């Protein structure tokens, strides 16, 4: 089986996930290929807080088992200098490399090209001969690092010359492939139709065209009545807005498909010529140049030969319903988030991981952790550890569902040699996504999963929810282990001095010390929670009516009630005669109603079990702790204020 890595900036834009789908579609039914797709962002970047952590995937893809790579340079060019990108990818040329659309100028690399000179020539000829337009501007993408931005401008200039039109440097507008930049430029430079010195504008991509269209509409300039607008890419949005956009279709899926075919032929020692893997772009004439009637609500277009194509004769709004915003994915995401909130440890997560995978259409999942987490700051170079172990391994096709608990059955392997150890499972073919597991500046390992490539556009979101859930459970377990060790150590040193003799709970001194430590540990694991200040109802009346012996039994029973109502990981202390304090990491305010019902039920059961003459009850105030509010003394004071309010309500009743 051959292993192929796909390197792309992200999967958040239409171009990026469309080209990846084209690559994946070529290998869809292959049983001899494992395609590993990863998003890597930019190393040492301050954008997106800890997005620089994604670059660790680059080191993982350098594993010895990789046979070749497909790289999508265009996905980086809005964010990164092309020369720096090329320099960072040099090491990959030890294996065959194919780039999509843009040559990388690296040894042992080839490119699946896109030819668009003819398409620009057709477009300019169409504007001139069909619409009698001679004053044509070009909205460039010169503010990016994209080589294609310069190529498109040169192709535009050449098309003007071929059609005997003069090039006017003043008609070149600066942009960056984004609609926002285009819109702002138009609004800053033109206030009405009379201010605009050209009759048509050809944009470097469709998003720029959309931005122009919105800005012109705002100043009362109608498209195509007052101005003709054309784009490039024929992105899905081009046929979803009104008017639909005349554009150039570079057949993005085919560009990815041809890149995959080119690398496949190289790996099979076939003779290759890059021209054989070139995608020819073609013009698509729609409503923004007036060629398709504005009343037609389909993504219809007219081709370069003047032939009308009424593609998918359904309303644009209905076609849009196929996409993320109106699909079942929204419901799946909501269910995923609910499941993620329900589990607090890796042990509990293993019972929910299968339904989570069903919601994400993931067919197999491997979670690999480094022997020691890597602390990675923005200026650091990631060094891939040589020891990792598989902590979870799930495969529907092989009916595997293995969860190795921390500290048991660890078999270390070297991720520099292979992403998944040979003896962990039989290697599966198919389309996989690789995602680093990091929380802030700590990199714990990675997960790799097989998925349905038609859902590429939602894979980053699904994977982020999964990684967050896994890491939260991991952090919770580590915090609870530290808490457990802390309590054990206390028992050996000065347990007696910090323990209440009557209830065996922590006394005020012990509660304040270890409660503060538990809050610090919880926040280090990015887990917030609640602090409670509780006061037994009617203890004085119990003492006065039944005597102090029954009063002491009531206090001991109340301690048992609190221990059963709260979790083992929560910290409970007796602060004075009838006052108790609790630190409860992870407990949320919205869960308090159910918690109160549980507390009342346990109070009734334990009161009867202790043969008390009354059913005990307790009043409680609470306060949330987080990174900004973490002083236990202050939290108890705030909780005491809420307790006072609850007491007033009870007395009023």
PyMOL commands that set and color helices and strands:
alter all, ss='L'
color gray80, all
select helices_A, chain A and resi 14-26+51-61+73-75+82-88+90-94+117-129+147-162+169-171+179-189+193-195+206-218+236-239+252-267+274-277+287-289+316-320+324-326+328-342+346-349+353-360+453-493+496-498+508-524+539-546+548-565+589-609+632-652
alter helices_A, ss='H'
color red, helices_A
select strands_A, chain A and resi 2-8+33-39+68-71+96-101+109-115+136-139+172-173+200-203+228-230+247-249+279-280+282-284+301-302+308-309+362-375+388-395+400-403+430-439+442-451+529-536+571-574+579-585+618-625
alter strands_A, ss='S'
color yellow, strands_A
deselect
rebuild
show_as cartoon
